[in-house]
Amino acid sequence: MFLHIGNNINILLKDIIAIIDKDSLEKSKNNNGYIQTLQNNGCIVDKNMDDVKTYIITSPGKIPRRKRQSEKKYVLYTSKISSTTLLKRNKGIETRLEVR
């Protein structure tokens, strides 16, 4: 299943590692530094930083077991949708899957 994060972007749920609220990110030096590192390394998908409310970190695709440590790739997405709304969307998807 996919999670729609706005701006016509859908992310596979199994690829999502973290959904981080911008306000809580600014309070943590470690997390903020990690996000800056991802941005500096060009791992960000949408470089439009206007009105960002949420950061989504993903690790897409299957990585061969032997190369897992050396080639772990992370992708950073930004969203204008709040992390609370994204969580509600995710719960809605999980509920629909359970009904089937």
Contact map, one row per residue, 1 for C-alpha under 8 A:
1110000000011000000000000000000000000000000000000000000000000000000000000000000000000000000010000000
1111000001111000000000000000000000000000000000000000000000000000000000000000000000000000000000000000
1111100001111000000000000000000000000000000000000000000000000000000000000000000000000100110000000000
0111110111100000000000000000000000000000000000000000000000000000000000000000000000000000000000000000
0011111111100000000000000000000000000000000000000000000000000000000000000000001110000100000000000000
0001111111000000000000000000000000000000000000000000000000000000000000000000001110000000000000000000
0000111110000000000000000000000000000000000000000000000000000000000000000000001000000000000000000000
0001111111000000000000000000000000000000000000000000000000000000000000000000000000000000000000000000
0001111111100000000000000000000000000000000000000000000000000000000000000000000000000000000000000000
0111110111110000000000000000000000000000000000000000000000000000000000000000000000000000000000000000
0111100011111011000000000000000000000000000000000000000000000000000000000000000000000000000000000000
1110000001111111000000000000000000000000000000000000000000000000000000000000000000000000000000000000
1110000000111111000000000000000000000000000000000000000000000000000000000000000000000000000000000000
0000000000011111000000000000000000000000000000000000000000000000000000000000000000000000000000000000
0000000000111111100000000000000000000000000000000000000001111000000000000000000000000000000000000000
0000000000111111111000000000000000000000000000000000000111100000000000000000000000000000000000000000
0000000000000011111000000000000000000000000000000000000111100000000000000000000000000000000000000000
0000000000000001111100000000000000000000000000000000000111000000000000000000000000000000000000000000
0000000000000001111110000000000000000000000000000000011110000000000000000000000000100000000000000000
0000000000000000011111011000000000000000000000000000011100000000000000000000000000100000000000000000
0000000000000000001111111000000000000000000000000000111000000000000000000000000001100000000000000000
0000000000000000000111111100000000000000000000000001111000000000000000000000000000000000000000000000
0000000000000000000011111110000000000000000000000000100000000000000000000000000000000000000000000000
0000000000000000000111111111000000000000000000000000000000000000000000000000000000000000000000000000
0000000000000000000111111111101100000000000000000000000000000000000000000000000000000000000000000000
0000000000000000000001111111100100000000000000000000000000000000000000000000000000000000000000000000
0000000000000000000000111111100100000000000000000000000000000000000000000000000000000000000000000000
0000000000000000000000011111111100000000000000000000000000000000000000000000000000000000000000000000
0000000000000000000000001111111110000000000000000000000000000000000000000000000000000000000000000000
0000000000000000000000000001111111000000000000000000000000000000000000000000000000000000000000000000
0000000000000000000000001001111111100000000000000000000000000000000000000000000000000000000000000000
0000000000000000000000001111111111110000000000000000000000000000000000000000000000000000000000000000
0000000000000000000000000000111111111000000000000000000000000000000000000000000000000000000000000000
0000000000000000000000000000011111111100000000000000000000000000000000000000000000000000000000000000
0000000000000000000000000000001111111110000000000000000000000000000000000001000000000000000000000000
0000000000000000000000000000000111111111000000000000000000000000000000000000000000000000000000000000
0000000000000000000000000000000011111111100000000000000000000000000000000000000000000000000000000000
0000000000000000000000000000000001111111111100000000000000000000000000000111000000000000000000000000
0000000000000000000000000000000000111111111100000000000000000000000000000001000000000000000000000000
0000000000000000000000000000000000011111111000000000000000000000000000000000000000000000000000000000
0000000000000000000000000000000000001111111000000000000000000000000000000000000000000000000000000000
0000000000000000000000000000000000000111111100000000000000000000000000000000000000000000000000000000
0000000000000000000000000000000000000111111110000000000000000000000000000111000000000000000000000000
0000000000000000000000000000000000000110011111100000000000000000000000000011110000000000000000000000
0000000000000000000000000000000000000000001111100000000000000000000000000011110000000000000000000000
0000000000000000000000000000000000000000000111111000000000000000000000000000110000000000000000000000
0000000000000000000000000000000000000000000111111000000000000000000000000000000000000000000000000000
0000000000000000000000000000000000000000000001111100000000000000000000000000000000000000000000000000
0000000000000000000000000000000000000000000001111111000000000000000000000000010000000000000000000000
0000000000000000000000000000000000000000000000011111000000000000000000000000000000000000000000000000
0000000000000000000000000000000000000000000000001111100000000000000000000000000100000000000000000000
0000000000000000000001000000000000000000000000001111111000000000000000000000011110000000000000000000
0000000000000000000011100000000000000000000000000011111000000000000000000000011111100000000000000000
0000000000000000001111000000000000000000000000000001111100000000000000000000011111100000000000000000
0000000000000000001111000000000000000000000000000001111110000000000000000001111000000000000000000000
0000000000000001111100000000000000000000000000000000011111000000000000000001111000000000000000000000
0000000000000001111000000000000000000000000000000000001111100000000000000111100000000000000000000000
0000000000000011110000000000000000000000000000000000000111110000000000000111100000000000000000000000
0000000000000011100000000000000000000000000000000000000011111000000000011110000000000000000000000000
0000000000000010000000000000000000000000000000000000000001111100000000001110000000000000000000000000
0000000000000010000000000000000000000000000000000000000000111110000000000000000000000000000000000000
0000000000000000000000000000000000000000000000000000000000011111000000000000000000000000000000000000
0000000000000000000000000000000000000000000000000000000000001111101100110000000000000000000000000000
0000000000000000000000000000000000000000000000000000000000000111111100000000000000000000000000000000
0000000000000000000000000000000000000000000000000000000000000011111100000000000000000000000000000000
0000000000000000000000000000000000000000000000000000000000000001111110000000000000000000000000000000
0000000000000000000000000000000000000000000000000000000000000011111111110000000000000000000000000000
0000000000000000000000000000000000000000000000000000000000000011111111110000000000000000000000000000
0000000000000000000000000000000000000000000000000000000000000000011111110000000000000000000000000000
0000000000000000000000000000000000000000000000000000000000000000001111110000000000000000000000000000
0000000000000000000000000000000000000000000000000000000000000010001111111000000000000000000000000000
0000000000000000000000000000000000000000000000000000000000100010001111111100000000000000000000000000
0000000000000000000000000000000000000000000000000000000000110000000000111110000000000000000000000000
0000000000000000000000000000000000000100001000000000000011110000000000011111000000000000000000000000
0000000000000000000000000000000000000100001110000000000011110000000000001111100000000000000000000000
0000000000000000000000000000000000100110001110000000001111000000000000000111110000000000000000000000
0000000000000000000000000000000000000000000111000000001111000000000000000011111000000000000000000000
0000000000000000000000000000000000000000000111001001111100000000000000000001111100000000000000000000
0000111000000000000000000000000000000000000000000001111100000000000000000000111111000000000000000000
0000110000000000000000000000000000000000000000000011110000000000000000000000011111000000000000000000
0000110000000000000000000000000000000000000000000001110000000000000000000000001111101100000000000000
0000000000000000000010000000000000000000000000000000110000000000000000000000001111111100000000000000
0000000000000000001110000000000000000000000000000000110000000000000000000000000011111110000000000000
0000000000000000000000000000000000000000000000000000000000000000000000000000000001111111000000000000
0000000000000000000000000000000000000000000000000000000000000000000000000000000011111111100000000000
0010100000000000000000000000000000000000000000000000000000000000000000000000000011111111110000000000
0000000000000000000000000000000000000000000000000000000000000000000000000000000000111111111000000000
0000000000000000000000000000000000000000000000000000000000000000000000000000000000011111111100000000
0010000000000000000000000000000000000000000000000000000000000000000000000000000000001111111110000000
0010000000000000000000000000000000000000000000000000000000000000000000000000000000000111111111000000
0000000000000000000000000000000000000000000000000000000000000000000000000000000000000011111111100000
0000000000000000000000000000000000000000000000000000000000000000000000000000000000000001111111110000
1000000000000000000000000000000000000000000000000000000000000000000000000000000000000000111111111000
0000000000000000000000000000000000000000000000000000000000000000000000000000000000000000011111111100
0000000000000000000000000000000000000000000000000000000000000000000000000000000000000000001111111110
0000000000000000000000000000000000000000000000000000000000000000000000000000000000000000000111111111
0000000000000000000000000000000000000000000000000000000000000000000000000000000000000000000011111111
0000000000000000000000000000000000000000000000000000000000000000000000000000000000000000000001111111
0000000000000000000000000000000000000000000000000000000000000000000000000000000000000000000000111111
0000000000000000000000000000000000000000000000000000000000000000000000000000000000000000000000011111
